[in-house]
Amino acid sequence: MDKRKVIDAYRRGFLTPQECAQVLGVERGQLNGLLDLPADSLRIIAASANNRPASS
């Protein structure tokens, strides 16, 4: 799922902070750092996550 869409859903009030962090796969404490990032940075993070090899 696109991280920008998840963060947008959180900002619109559709997700709780805990749910947002869980969907993004980050700790709750890391969420604040992601929310402070500009949109361009989120695009880079999303692209790098999509290119990561699957965990086994």
C-alpha positions in Angstrom: 0.0 0.0 0.0 1.2 3.5 -0.8 2.6 5.1 2.4 1.3 8.5 1.3 -2.3 7.2 1.1 -2.0 5.7 4.6 -0.7 9.0 6.0 -3.4 10.9 4.2 -6.0 8.6 5.7 -4.5 9.2 9.1 -4.5 13.0 8.6 -8.2 12.8 7.5 -9.1 10.9 10.7 -9.8 7.5 9.1 -7.0 5.8 11.1 -5.8 6.1 14.6 -2.1 6.7 15.2 -1.6 3.1 16.2 -3.4 1.8 13.1 -1.4 4.1 10.9 1.9 2.9 12.4 0.8 -0.7 12.1 -0.1 -0.4 8.4 3.2 1.4 7.7 5.1 -1.2 9.6 6.8 1.3 11.9 6.9 1.8 15.7 4.4 4.3 17.1 7.4 6.6 18.0 8.6 6.6 14.5 5.3 7.8 13.1 5.8 11.4 14.3 9.0 11.6 12.3 7.2 10.3 9.1 4.4 12.8 9.6 6.8 15.7 9.7 8.4 14.7 6.4 7.6 16.7 3.2 5.6 14.9 0.5 8.7 14.4 -1.7 10.4 12.5 1.0 7.4 10.2 1.5 7.5 9.5 -2.3 11.1 8.4 -2.0 10.4 6.2 1.0 7.5 4.6 -0.7 9.5 3.9 -3.8 12.4 2.3 -1.8 9.9 0.1 0.1 8.4 -1.2 -3.1 11.8 -2.1 -4.5 12.9 -4.0 -1.3 13.1 -7.8 -1.7 10.4 -9.8 0.1 11.4 -11.2 3.5 11.4 -14.9 3.8 
